[in-house]
């Protein structure tokens, strides 16, 4: 009976990770595609950017935990979801802008999906709580970093309001719930909402981590 229950719990966890992965894939694919459209990329460029933005975080996670080949390269649904999201963005970008009001909201949704999915998968592979939370954060920020690098921009994680911190907070909720043996759905939903909520509030209120002041003394020309 115990073995059957463990198998059932593992199957629920795998299904949940797949659902979260595909949700994050769709959100980040839309975000990547919309960013590409704003930079006047053609349809092929938009689709490439949507796949890269939506898949790099999950691929990096799977490589680090030894889940190879990565799910995004084995399961056709990842590519299908990213291409579908890219085409939706390409043909209905004006409508998406009206509903989302900003690509950053799509990015926040993808961040939340991937942060909790990465943490859950890391826990399923028996990583320590700290490493699972860090891997969840890395999964969340990977897609956004890839998108920004391909667009020759400074990655949002290095300059945005509470980006990686929001992902880490959501991942920490999932890890804490697992350590307390709370229901999987409760911890996953709570972690996702915390991550998304922090990111949206940070965007709205411009919360950010401290930055270095620029009031350094300028060296004389002969010492530069």
C-alpha positions, -999 to 999 in steps of 0.1 A, spaced: 0 0 0 28 24 9 45 17 -24 13 23 -43 8 56 -25 43 67 -33 38 59 -69 6 78 -70 22 108 -54 51 107 -78 27 105 -108 7 135 -94 40 154 -91 51 146 -126 17 157 -140 18 189 -120 54 197 -132 43 191 -168 12 214 -164 34 241 -149 61 237 -175 36 240 -204 20 270 -187 53 287 -182 63 278 -218 31 295 -231 36 326 -210 73 330 -218 67 322 -255 41 350 -257 65 373 -238 94 365 -261 73 368 -292 59 402 -282 94 414 -274 105 403 -309 75 420 -325 84 452 -308 119 449 -323 104 444 -358 116 408 -362 100 387 -390 78 357 -384 108 333 -383 127 355 -358 96 358 -336 91 320 -335 128 314 -327 127 340 -299 94 325 -285 110 290 -284 143 302 -269 126 323 -243 101 296 -233 125 266 -232 160 276 -221 151 277 -184 136 242 -184 165 229 -206 191 243 -182 172 228 -152 170 194 -167 207 194 -177 217 204 -141 197 176 -124 206 150 -150 171 147 -166 185 141 -201 176 146 -228 157 176 -215 119 174 -216 116 204 -240 137 185 -266 118 152 -262 82 161 -258 66 177 -289 41 196 -267 68 221 -256 76 230 -292 39 230 -302 30 253 -273 58 277 -280 51 279 -318 14 283 -312 20 311 -287 44 327 -312 19 326 -340 -9 340 -317 14 369 -308 24 375 -344 -11 377 -358 -29 392 -328 -2 413 -311 -25 444 -308 -52 424 -290 -26 409 -266 -13 444 -258 -49 455 -249 -54 426 -225 -19 423 -210 -11 460 -211 25 450 -208 48 422 -219 61 423 -183 29 407 -170 33 378 -193 69 376 -182 57 376 -145 33 347 -153 61 327 -169 84 334 -140 59 321 -115 51 290 -135 87 280 -141 99 289 -106 75 265 -89 79 239 -117 117 239 -114 115 236 -76 91 207 -78 112 188 -103 143 194 -83 126 180 -52 115 150 -72 151 144 -80 159 146 -43 180 178 -43 184 195 -9 159 222 0 183 250 -6 195 237 -39 159 230 -50 149 266 -43 180 279 -62 173 257 -91 136 268 -91 148 304 -93 173 296 -121 145 279 -141 123 310 -137 149 335 -148 165 314 -176 139 322 -203 140 359 -196 178 361 -197 178 342 -230 152 365 -246 171 396 -235 205 383 -246 191 375 -281 177 410 -283 211 425 -273 197 439 -240 209 438 -205 190 409 -189 160 420 -169 172 399 -139 202 423 -136 182 455 -136 145 449 -130 124 453 -98 126 421 -77 129 397 -106 151 369 -93 140 376 -57 103 370 -66 113 337 -82 133 327 -52 104 336 -28 80 315 -48 105 286 -48 111 290 -11 73 286 -4 73 253 -24 103 240 -5 89 250 28 56 234 21 73 202 11 93 201 43 61 206 63 44 179 42 16 202 31 -6 193 2 13 196 -31 -14 217 -48 -15 242 -19 22 248 -18 25 250 -56 -4 275 -60 8 295 -30 44 297 -43 32 307 -78 9 334 -65 36 348 -42 61 349 -71 36 365 -95 23 389 -69 57 401 -58 68 407 -94 36 426 -103 38 447 -71 74 454 -78 66 466 -113 37 488 -101 55 503 -71 90 502 -86 104 482 -58 141 473 -64 172 461 -46 198 487 -37 222 498 -64 256 514 -62 258 552 -62 276 568 -91 293 595 -70 328 581 -74 357 605 -79 370 608 -115 406 599 -119 430 623 -135 437 616 -172 472 603 -165 458 577 -140 430 563 -161 
